[in-house]
Every structure is written in C-alpha cells, then in structure tokens.
Amino acid sequence: MWLVVGGPLAVIVAGLVTVVIAVKNPDPVLNKSDYERDLAAAQRLEGQAKIDAMAKMQPANQARNHAASPVVPTTPDK
C-alpha cells in the first residue's frame, strides 16, 4: 500500500519543490540595449580579439552545439 501511494506522492512533492524554486529564482531578462552595445563593440575589434568577443556573444544553443563538436575558426593569413 505504501509503495502504491508513496511513489506518486514523492513525484507530487518533487514537482511542488521545483515550482517553488522556479518562482523564487527566476532567470533575469536580458537588456536588449546592453546586448546591442556589446555586440557593436565586439564587431569593432579586429583579429583574434574579434573572434573571441563574437564567440562570447553567440546564442546559447549555438554555443552548446559548437561545444559538442568544436570547430576552431581560422583567420586568413595577411
């Protein structure tokens, strides 16, 4: 009897704990003007500094996929 009731009850309690954590600690909303300012500053750079800055500005899903199969961008020799 306790196994039949205990399993679903544990799932319900875990769900409620998850909701409480999510409500108390929401993710911050990014400020679009700050992002655009940082992006413009990164685009003004040159060489390896620009590559490094632009890599930090890429969207999370692109960065995650890139980390799974890393491809290092090459710069043309001048």
Secondary structure, 3 states (H helix, E strand, C coil): CHHHHHHHHHHHHHHHHHHHHHHHCCCCCCCHHHHHHHHHHHHHCCHHHHHHHHHHHCCHHHHHHHHHCCCCCCCCCC
